[in-house]
Amino acid sequence: MEDKKRDGFSSQVGFIMACVGSAVGMGNIWRFPIMVSMWGGMTFLIPYFLCVILISQSGVIGEMAFGRSAGAGPMGAFGMATKKRFGNQRLGEMVGFIPTVGSLLLAIGYSCVVGWIFKYFFLSLSGGIFQMGQDMDVIGGMFGRTASAWGNNLWIVIALLCSFAIMAFGIASGIEQANKVMMPLLFFLFIALSVYIALLPGASAGYRYIFTIHPEGLSDPLLWIFAFGQAFFSLSIAGNGTVIYGSYLKKDEDVVASARSVAVFDTLAALLAAFVIIPAMAAGGAELSSGGPGLMFIFLINVFNGMPGGRIVGIIFYTCVLFAGVSSIINLYEAPVATLQERLHMKRLPATAVIGVIGCAVAVCIQGIVSDWMDFVSNYMCPLGAFLAGVMFFWLCGKQFVLEQVEMGAARPIGSWVYPVGKYVYCTLCIVALVAGIVLGGIG
């Protein structure tokens, strides 16, 4: 099923950087720090780390190996699974349309967010953010206008033009090379920023909070549900992005080691964000009482503008956010682009252009409802896509096939445990995520 002429990653390092780029997004920057703050530092981090280990060694490995085994995106991979089990490829392709559409819908909503990021990155460079001072009415008013209906058309277009320009160059020459530059720079800048923040008066209170543990809190089932949800979405498991990136991976690459590296770097990025944001809020005398876009586009601006060197801090911070946003959005749009290439046999450039026009047009129109749009996709489409991918790979493909694909190219056998963990534990957790999305309104 694999096309030998198909574009792909040229190295395992490039593949890992691209997967890290897809995983390191707004969940790490505006959701993870608030989870750490709300649930009490290490009280949240302990279950979060355990969930990351579990998901990375089941779901991430599974989606990477699934995509590589089929040499295709969700529709092709799902079709391969149903053909193996039922002799009906068309059935799987129809089911695979669900995570493909989910990826497009999430990408469209994310386009609005990345448009905000581009605007605020420009404002940080031009001094517009610094000129707002610490007047919360002014800061909040700027974001209110930006996030309103038709409020940020220009920057959405600019953001998507930059993102699709990278995608148009293909996998090895475009996505891989861009992530090889953006991801190391993101980590370097975040580390530099965390060192600077650590030296500010009052920042130590933030670190003390992060490393505080309340043992009684670990008995709260909701803590574990939210920790799983954060790990689930942070690792970009939705039956689309990791599957399509896996399809570009060479047969001799080690997916087990790759999944482990993605989990480590994604978690490191989330921790660095927490080490910047929570101490910064503590140094600024602010309570970290709000997550989501308000944290990044309102509350942190107030903090940055009140600290020494705040203008430079703002530039570095929004540079990191820009890299995280662009690397994530090109992953989200990749599955729909690849689908046009696979199903309609379109070349890379026109396929990218078609999806780009659709994404841009819809994103501009949904600016006033983007929050509800993202909630719907994140709470329902993403866990459903992950569950379907898990069922297709672990249940339909069979134990022998799963172990062969997972261990292909591995330095050493991973062990047969990966199959029951993926089949029973991981798929069950995907159902938990979907149910929690319905009952609780989201867990990540």
C-alpha positions in Angstrom: 0.0 0.0 0.0 2.9 2.3 0.6 4.0 4.4 -2.4 7.8 4.3 -2.8 7.7 7.7 -4.4 5.8 9.2 -1.5 7.4 12.1 0.3 8.6 11.4 3.8 10.9 12.4 6.7 14.6 12.1 5.9 15.7 11.3 9.4 14.4 10.2 12.8 15.4 13.5 14.4 13.4 15.4 11.8 10.4 13.1 12.5 10.7 13.6 16.2 11.0 17.4 15.9 7.9 17.4 13.7 5.9 15.3 16.1 7.1 17.4 19.0 6.0 20.5 17.1 2.6 19.0 16.5 2.3 18.2 20.3 3.7 21.5 21.6 0.8 23.9 21.3 -1.6 26.0 23.2 -2.4 23.1 25.5 1.1 23.3 26.9 1.2 27.1 27.1 -2.2 28.3 28.3 -3.8 25.1 29.7 -1.0 23.2 31.4 0.1 26.0 33.8 -3.4 26.6 34.9 -3.9 22.9 35.6 -0.8 22.9 37.7 -2.0 26.0 39.6 -5.6 24.8 40.0 -4.8 21.3 41.3 -1.8 22.2 43.4 1.7 21.8 41.8 3.1 18.4 42.2 -0.3 17.1 43.2 -1.3 17.5 39.5 2.2 16.7 38.0 2.4 13.2 39.5 -0.7 11.8 37.9 0.1 13.8 34.7 3.5 12.2 34.4 2.0 8.7 34.9 -0.7 9.4 32.2 2.0 10.7 29.8 4.0 7.5 30.2 0.9 5.3 29.7 -0.4 7.2 26.6 3.0 7.6 25.0 3.7 3.9 25.3 0.4 2.9 23.9 -1.5 5.5 21.9 1.4 7.4 20.5 3.3 4.3 19.5 0.1 2.8 18.1 -0.8 5.8 15.9 2.8 6.1 14.6 3.1 2.4 13.8 -0.5 2.4 12.3 0.3 5.2 9.9 3.7 3.8 8.9 2.2 0.3 8.3 -0.4 1.7 5.8 1.8 4.4 4.3 -1.3 6.5 4.3 -3.3 8.9 6.3 -6.4 8.0 8.4 -8.6 7.0 5.5 -6.0 4.7 4.0 -4.9 3.3 7.3 -8.5 2.6 8.5 -9.2 1.0 5.1 -6.2 -1.3 5.5 -7.5 -2.4 8.9 -11.0 -3.3 7.8 -9.7 -5.0 4.7 -7.5 -7.2 6.9 -10.3 -8.1 9.2 -13.5 -8.0 7.1 -12.1 -7.9 3.5 -13.9 -4.5 3.1 -11.5 -1.6 2.5 -14.3 0.9 1.8 -15.8 0.5 5.2 -12.5 1.6 6.9 -12.1 4.5 4.5 -15.5 5.8 5.4 -14.8 5.6 9.1 -11.4 7.2 8.5 -13.2 10.2 7.2 -14.2 11.1 10.7 -10.7 11.9 12.1 -9.8 13.5 8.8 -12.7 15.9 9.1 -11.9 16.3 12.8 -8.4 17.4 12.0 -9.7 20.0 9.4 -12.2 21.4 11.9 -9.6 21.7 14.6 -7.2 23.2 12.2 -9.8 25.8 11.2 -10.5 26.8 14.8 -6.8 26.8 15.5 -6.3 29.2 12.6 -8.1 31.9 14.5 -5.9 31.3 17.5 -2.7 31.4 15.4 -4.0 34.6 13.8 -4.2 36.1 17.3 -0.6 34.9 18.0 0.7 36.6 14.8 -0.9 39.8 15.7 0.4 39.8 19.3 3.9 38.8 18.1 3.9 41.9 15.8 2.6 44.0 18.7 5.4 42.8 20.9 8.0 43.7 18.2 6.5 47.1 17.5 6.0 48.0 21.2 2.2 48.0 21.0 1.9 45.6 23.9 4.3 47.6 26.1 2.3 50.8 25.3 -0.8 49.3 26.9 0.9 49.4 30.2 -1.1 47.7 33.0 -4.5 49.1 32.3 -6.6 45.9 32.2 -9.4 47.7 30.4 -7.1 48.6 27.6 -5.4 45.2 27.5 -8.8 43.4 27.7 -10.3 45.7 25.1 -7.5 45.0 22.6 -8.1 41.2 22.9 -11.9 41.6 22.8 -11.7 43.4 19.5 -9.1 40.9 18.2 -11.2 37.9 19.1 -14.5 39.3 17.9 -16.4 38.4 14.7 -14.4 39.7 11.7 -11.9 41.2 14.2 -8.6 39.7 13.0 -9.1 38.9 9.3 -5.7 40.2 8.1 -3.6 38.3 10.6 -5.4 35.1 10.0 -4.6 35.4 6.3 -1.0 36.2 7.1 -0.7 33.3 9.6 -2.1 30.8 7.1 0.0 32.0 4.2 3.1 31.5 6.3 2.0 28.0 7.5 0.9 26.8 4.1 4.1 28.1 2.5 6.0 25.7 4.7 3.6 22.9 3.9 3.9 23.5 0.1 7.5 22.5 0.2 6.5 19.0 1.3 7.5 16.8 4.2 11.3 16.6 4.1 12.0 20.0 2.6 9.1 21.9 4.3 7.6 20.6 7.5 10.8 18.7 8.7 13.2 21.6 8.0 10.9 24.2 9.6 10.5 22.1 12.8 14.2 21.5 13.0 14.6 25.2 13.3 11.6 26.2 15.3 11.7 23.5 18.0 15.3 23.9 19.1 14.8 27.7 19.1 11.5 27.4 21.1 13.3 25.3 23.8 16.3 27.6 23.9 14.2 30.7 24.3 11.9 29.2 26.9 14.9 28.1 28.9 16.4 31.6 28.7 13.1 33.1 29.7 12.7 30.8 32.7 16.2 31.7 33.9 15.4 35.4 33.7 12.0 34.9 35.5 13.7 32.9 38.2 15.9 35.8 39.1 13.0 38.2 39.7 12.0 39.2 43.2 9.0 37.1 44.3 9.4 34.4 41.7 10.5 31.9 44.2 6.9 31.7 45.6 5.8 30.3 42.2 8.5 27.6 42.3 7.5 26.6 45.8 4.0 26.2 44.7 4.9 24.1 41.7 6.9 21.7 43.8 4.3 21.4 46.6 2.4 18.2 47.0 -0.9 17.7 48.8 -1.2 13.9 49.2 -4.9 14.1 50.1 -5.6 15.6 46.6 -4.4 12.4 44.9 -7.5 10.6 46.0 -9.7 12.9 44.0 -10.9 11.0 40.9 -11.4 14.3 39.0 -7.7 15.1 39.4 -6.8 11.9 37.5 -9.5 12.6 34.9 -8.1 16.1 34.2 -4.5 14.9 34.3 -5.4 12.2 31.7 -7.2 14.7 29.6 -4.3 17.1 29.6 -1.8 14.4 28.7 -4.2 13.1 26.0 -4.5 16.3 24.1 -1.0 17.5 24.8 0.4 14.5 23.1 -1.7 15.2 20.0 -3.6 11.9 20.0 -6.7 12.1 17.8 -6.4 9.5 15.1 -5.1 12.0 12.5 -1.9 14.1 13.0 0.3 11.4 14.5 -1.1 8.8 12.0 -0.3 11.0 9.0 3.2 11.8 10.3 3.8 8.1 11.0 2.9 7.4 7.4 5.9 9.4 6.3 8.3 7.5 8.5 10.8 5.0 7.1 10.4 1.3 7.9 13.7 1.1 9.7 13.0 3.9 12.1 12.3 3.1 15.8 8.7 4.2 16.6 9.1 3.1 20.3 12.1 5.4 20.8 10.4 8.2 18.8 7.3 8.0 20.9 9.4 8.2 24.0 11.3 11.2 22.7 8.1 13.0 21.8 6.7 12.4 25.2 9.9 13.7 26.9 10.2 16.9 24.8 6.4 17.6 25.0 6.5 17.3 28.7 9.6 19.4 29.0 7.9 22.2 26.9 4.9 22.1 29.2 7.1 22.3 32.3 9.1 25.2 30.9 5.9 27.0 30.2 4.8 26.4 33.8 8.2 27.5 35.0 7.9 30.8 33.1 4.2 31.6 33.7 3.6 30.6 37.3 6.7 32.3 38.7 6.1 35.3 36.5 2.6 35.7 37.9 4.0 35.3 41.4 6.6 37.9 40.7 3.9 40.3 39.4 1.7 39.7 42.4 -1.0 38.2 40.3 -3.2 35.2 40.9 -3.2 32.5 38.2 -6.9 32.3 38.2 -7.7 32.1 34.5 -6.6 29.7 31.8 -7.3 29.7 28.1 -6.7 32.7 25.8 -7.2 35.2 28.6 -4.1 34.0 30.3 -1.8 34.5 27.3 -3.4 37.6 25.7 -4.6 39.5 28.8 -3.2 38.5 32.2 0.4 37.9 31.2 0.6 41.1 29.3 -0.3 42.9 32.5 2.5 41.0 34.3 5.1 41.5 31.6 4.5 45.2 31.4 5.0 45.5 35.2 8.4 43.7 35.4 11.9 44.8 34.6 12.8 44.1 31.0 9.2 43.2 30.3 9.3 44.3 26.7 12.1 41.9 25.9 10.3 39.2 27.9 7.2 39.7 25.8 9.0 39.5 22.5 10.7 36.2 23.5 7.5 34.8 24.9 5.4 35.5 21.8 8.2 34.2 19.6 7.9 30.9 21.5 4.1 30.9 21.2 4.4 31.7 17.5 6.7 28.6 16.9 4.3 26.4 18.9 1.3 27.7 17.0 2.7 27.3 13.5 4.2 23.8 14.2 0.9 22.6 15.5 -1.3 24.1 12.7 0.8 22.5 9.9 0.3 19.1 11.5 -3.5 19.7 11.8 -3.8 20.7 8.2 -1.5 17.9 6.9 -4.1 15.1 7.2 -6.7 16.9 4.9 -3.9 17.9 2.5 -2.6 14.3 2.3 -6.2 13.0 1.8 -6.6 15.1 -1.3 -3.3 13.8 -2.6 -4.2 10.2 -1.8 -7.9 10.2 -2.8 -7.9 12.7 -5.7 -4.3 12.2 -6.8 -3.6 15.9 -6.6 -0.1 17.2 -6.5 1.2 18.8 -3.3 0.9 22.4 -4.2 -2.7 22.4 -5.5 -3.8 20.2 -2.6 -2.2 22.6 -0.1 -3.8 25.6 -1.9 -7.3 24.0 -1.9 -7.2 23.2 1.9 -5.6 26.6 2.5 -8.4 28.5 0.8 -11.1 26.5 2.6 -9.4 26.8 6.0 -8.8 30.6 5.6 -12.4 31.3 4.4 -14.1 29.4 7.2 -11.7 30.6 9.9 -12.4 34.2 9.0 -16.1 33.5 9.3 -16.1 31.7 12.6 -14.1 34.2 14.7 -17.1 35.1 16.8 -17.8 31.5 17.8 -14.3 30.1 17.8 -14.4 29.2 21.5 -17.5 27.0 21.1 -16.1 25.6 17.8 -12.8 24.5 19.5 -14.7 23.1 22.5 -16.8 20.9 20.3 -13.9 19.5 18.3 -11.6 19.0 21.3 -14.2 17.4 23.5 -15.9 15.1 21.0 -14.1 14.8 17.6 -10.5 14.3 19.0 -11.3 11.5 21.6 -13.6 9.9 19.0 -10.8 9.9 16.4 -8.3 8.5 18.9 -10.7 5.8 19.9 -11.4 4.8 16.3 -7.7 4.6 15.5 -7.1 2.5 18.6 -9.8 0.1 17.7 -8.6 -0.2 14.1 -5.0 -0.9 15.0 -5.2 -2.8 18.2 -8.5 -4.6 17.7 -8.9 -5.2 14.0 -5.3 -5.6 12.8 -4.5 -8.4 15.4 -1.8 -9.0 17.9 0.8 -10.4 15.5 0.5 -7.5 13.1 0.6 -4.9 15.9 3.7 -6.3 17.4 5.4 -6.6 14.0 4.7 -3.0 13.2 5.6 -1.6 16.6 8.9 -3.5 16.8 9.9 -2.9 13.2 13.2 -0.9 13.3 13.3 -1.0 17.1 16.6 -1.4 18.8 15.2 -4.1 21.1 11.8 -5.8 21.4 9.3 -3.8 23.4 7.5 -6.8 24.7 4.1 -8.3 24.1 2.6 -6.1 26.9 2.1 -3.2 24.5 -0.8 -5.1 22.8 -3.1 -5.6 25.8 -2.3 -2.2 27.1 -3.2 -0.6 23.8 -6.2 -2.8 23.2 -7.8 -2.6 26.6 -6.4 0.2 28.7 -5.8 2.8 26.1 -9.0 2.3 24.2 -10.9 2.3 27.4 -9.3 5.6 28.4 -10.3 7.1 25.0 -13.9 6.2 25.9 -13.4 7.9 29.2 -12.1 11.0 27.5 -15.2 11.1 25.2 -17.6 10.5 28.0 -15.9 13.2 30.1 -16.1 15.6 27.2 -19.9 15.0 27.1 -20.5 15.1 30.9 -17.9 17.5 32.1 -17.6 19.7 29.0 -14.0 18.6 28.4 -11.0 17.3 30.4 -8.0 18.8 28.6 
